[in-house]
Amino acid sequence: AGAWAVVPAAGRGTRFGGELPKQYLTINGKPLIEHALRALLSHPGVAGAVVALAPDDTHWPGWTEVEGKPVIRCVGGTERADSVLAALHALSDDAHDDTLVLVHDAARPNLWHRDITRLLDSAGDNDGAILAAPVRDTLKRAGDGGRIECTESRERLWRALTPQAFRRCALRDALEHAARDGIAVTDEAMAMERTGARPRLVEGREDNLKVTTPADLALAEFLLARRVH
Ligand code: C5P
């Protein structure tokens, strides 16, 4: 039994501006979410995907299969974590409790098979693993009046990317726990960490970017055009 991809795509993409949720912006005529789903489902270790959509989503093309593998849809929630939780519940009949799930942002179109393979290889234990990249810039903490308060060490600091891989029921329990405690988690690993788990950091490609601004879209277009298949 392979891993299942969970793709939260219920965000409204308001930071990008414009009408279209960002997961439906296109590169080479294909929406970002299609690039993400094809990258995941064309990997031999991934068995299928669950996509969490906004209740009033009118852009979803209605796929039930991508790359010859099943795609299940469900209704997402108000926060990203609610959408992931809804997807994990929607998966219950198609996966065992200990199935690995790979949670991946719909707005990250430039995911490579090698990174998926390395993540799957590291996520086997109960704590899971995430793709991440070391921080390259010098970090400043802002103080009053827009002045620098201090410089933070970037040593041992990583940017959390996706996919993030966990056992299905461990992640479900962790997300439910965070929701009960009223804690807004910004990624899945954060929910796991709160339960005492120590997910592994797997160094992934720096160009696995999340499209948030028009400049990101232009960069993603450039990166995808350079890929040889
Ligand atoms: O807004 P942000 O870039 O953090 O969103 C990351 C991913 O989470 C996007 O794919 C977005 O559609 C998804 N999301 C969601 N449900 C929400 C908010 C965001 O599925 N309520």
Residues whose N, C-alpha, C, O or C-beta is under 5 A from the ligand:
A	BS01	C5P	P8 A9 A10 G11 A52 G76 G77 T78 E79 R80 S83 D105 A106 A107
